[in-house]
């Protein structure tokens, strides 16, 4: 039976991605390989009940040769629910690039979307 799903996202620079998620969104590094340094192959970050893995492009392509590409192009979005969407939106203004401003959806939720440092879109909703 399925229990969890954790995305493993291909990125150009794991250390920079950790920094973005820590500084802008309040995530914490759970682990990285290697444990320290500016050139990391892999990392896991987490906040509350959310866990995301990041793997350096070349490292991931070595593991899965079918992923070989010249340049990473975002092909997905992450949908994140939070309890304080309005507060988080205000906090992020001027700190990150917005993909979509705060709005109310047709299903009655307040949400907005931002780009992470890799141009992936994170939709944040209540």
C-alpha positions in Angstrom: 0.0 0.0 0.0 1.3 3.5 -0.8 2.4 5.6 2.2 4.2 8.7 1.0 5.5 10.5 -2.0 8.5 12.8 -2.0 9.6 14.6 -5.2 13.3 14.4 -6.2 13.9 17.5 -8.3 16.8 17.8 -10.7 18.6 21.1 -10.1 21.7 22.8 -11.3 23.0 23.7 -7.9 21.9 21.9 -4.8 23.5 24.3 -2.3 21.8 27.3 -3.9 18.5 25.5 -3.9 18.8 24.7 -0.2 19.5 28.3 0.5 16.4 29.4 -1.4 14.1 27.0 0.4 15.6 27.8 3.8 15.8 31.6 3.5 12.6 32.2 1.5 10.2 29.4 2.7 11.6 28.4 6.1 12.6 24.9 5.2 15.5 23.2 7.0 18.1 20.9 5.5 17.6 17.4 6.8 20.7 16.0 5.1 23.0 16.4 2.1 25.6 14.4 0.3 28.3 15.4 1.0 27.2 16.7 4.3 28.9 20.1 3.8 30.4 22.2 1.0 29.3 24.3 -1.9 29.1 21.5 -4.4 26.5 19.0 -3.2 25.1 16.0 -5.1 21.9 15.6 -3.2 19.9 17.0 -0.3 16.6 16.6 1.5 14.8 19.6 3.0 11.7 19.6 5.1 9.2 21.8 6.9 6.2 20.5 8.9 4.8 17.5 7.0 6.6 18.3 3.7 9.8 16.7 2.4 11.5 17.6 -0.9 14.7 16.0 -2.3 17.0 17.9 -4.7 19.7 16.2 -6.8 22.4 17.8 -8.9 21.7 17.4 -12.7 24.9 15.4 -13.7 24.6 13.2 -10.6 20.9 12.4 -11.4 21.6 11.7 -15.1 24.3 9.3 -14.1 21.8 7.4 -12.0 19.1 7.6 -14.7 20.7 7.9 -18.1 17.2 8.4 -19.8 17.1 11.9 -18.1 20.1 13.2 -20.1 19.3 16.7 -21.3 21.3 19.8 -22.1 19.5 22.3 -19.9 16.9 21.7 -17.2 13.5 23.0 -18.1 10.8 23.0 -15.4 8.1 20.6 -16.3 5.9 20.5 -13.2 4.5 22.6 -10.4 4.3 21.8 -6.7 1.1 22.6 -4.9 1.7 23.4 -1.2 -1.0 24.1 1.4 -0.3 26.3 4.4 -2.4 27.6 7.2 -1.3 31.3 6.8 -1.4 31.9 3.1 -2.0 35.7 3.4 0.8 36.1 5.9 3.2 34.1 3.8 2.3 36.0 0.6 3.1 39.3 2.3 6.4 38.0 3.6 7.5 36.8 0.2 6.7 40.1 -1.7 9.9 41.6 -2.8 11.8 38.5 -1.8 10.9 36.1 -4.7 9.5 36.4 -8.2 5.7 35.8 -8.3 4.3 33.6 -11.1 0.8 34.5 -10.1 -0.4 37.1 -7.7 -2.7 36.3 -4.7 -6.2 35.5 -5.9 -9.2 33.6 -4.9 -9.8 30.4 -7.0 -13.1 29.2 -8.4 -13.1 26.6 -5.6 -12.9 29.3 -2.9 -9.2 29.1 -1.9 -6.8 32.0 -1.6 -3.6 31.1 -3.4 -0.6 32.6 -5.2 2.4 31.1 -7.1 6.1 31.8 -7.0 9.2 30.7 -8.9 11.9 29.0 -7.0 15.5 29.6 -7.9 15.3 26.9 -10.6 12.2 28.4 -12.2 9.9 25.7 -10.8 6.5 27.0 -9.9 5.3 26.6 -6.4 1.6 27.2 -5.9 0.8 28.1 -2.3 -2.8 27.8 -1.1 -4.8 27.7 2.1 
